[in-house]
Amino acid sequence: MSESVSRVFVVDDDAGVCRAFARLLRSAGYQAEVFESARSFLDCADLSSGPACVVLDLKLPDLNGLEVQRELNMSLPVIFVTGHGDIGTTVDAMKAGAADFLTKPVRDTVLLEVVERALARAREIFERRQELADIGLRLDRLTPREREVMALVVTGRLNKQIAGELGIAEKTIKIHRARVMEKMGAHSLADLIRFADKAGIGPSGQMRTLH
């Protein structure tokens, strides 16, 4: 388990189930937050401040679990726990990226094992998102010209080639290249290539949306 407290959201319209799951999760050292409707979860839960997963009932009074899963859009692992499961629903949930699909009643040990696996995945997702956000902040410091130079540098072009392509002096390219390395915190070309790859830098120097 992570040294920091990991969060587990429990979404179930059965107050007894919420209390039981929350008690179990807290006894295992997790921070459990309970919601008795899908909309209250989607509107009020803090999904971005740290690694988390959700234990989600399939049948809810407002939205069903699959609809909630679609709204989350893979932003955190989803564990379905339901008394109304069927093969078709299970397949749909797993195809959409569910971490697991459990049928009530669920043994304590099984739930805790599934939650820990989901949180391990959540930590990877969170760390990747944090890294991409950091790269995005560094990219924001670049001028449009520096972005163009960076996009060409990571393709392996030499300064002379970049100068010819952009129609500017080679010594100017050297200056832009040095500034790119400094602003990006890159100690080598390999670092710069890795940052560009993670950010999805295209030939125009524009960054694709970070996920």
C-alpha angles and dihedrals in degrees: 000000000000117000089234120068110269120216126230121187115209115201115184133130090219106091091199092055091047092052093046094048093044092050092050094047094047091049087056092053100261127130104240122198118189129211125177096200136040094234094052088052095048093044100042111025118102101229100170111049096081147338113311143152133202129232099207132190113223097217113054130161097243112023125009121237095258090055090051090049090054092050091051088055096202092306091133137004116274124212112193116211115181147150091211104058126142134179095258094051091046091052092048092050095048093046088054090055105267113169091220144337117223130182121222131280092052123190114239094235092051093050093048092049092050092046092052091050090049092049092050087057090044091055091054091049092048095047091049091049091050092050092049091048090053092050089048091055090051091049090052088063092061122095117233090257092050089052090053091050092047092051090054096041092057090055088064098253118153122239090254092053092048091049091053093048094049095037097235136114120284092232088057089053089053090054093047091047092052091049092049091052091049097046093045093048090234116158094187142013088259089060091050092049091050092051092048092048093051092047093045095236109190131201091275092057091246120136122231118229111286117237 
